Amino acid sequence: MLESSFGLGFFLKRPKIESKEWIVYFRITVDGIRKESSTKRKWDNTRWDQRFERAVGSKEDAKSLNFFLDSLTLKINEIKTEMMYSGKTITAEKIMDEVLGRTARYLIITKD
């Protein structure tokens, strides 16, 4: 089933302990329902462009983080497309569960 709206965004969140490096989060929104999670990556908040939702700079660390975010975007879009082709209802929670590995794609039963 197609969703009427879909959004994916990346942003920084300030950690509880004062630090120059903030935690990179991603948010999936489907039909107005949002789910967010940490990417487990940290980034200097002065080197982040929120308009483009990417790290700023041409250093290797910025390129590496941006490549990771692009890869995560691709993975999320692949999961969404797979759900659409299989006729499953697309929800933010289902996509998030797939991304975080909280669902078993294949169930293997063996007899001993």
Protein Blocks (a to p, Z undefined) as FASTA:
>chain_A
ZZfbdcddddddddfbdcfbdcddddddeehiacdddehiacdfklccfklopaedjbfk
lmmmmmmmmmmmmmmmmmmmmmmmnopacdfklmmmmmnopacfbacdddZZ
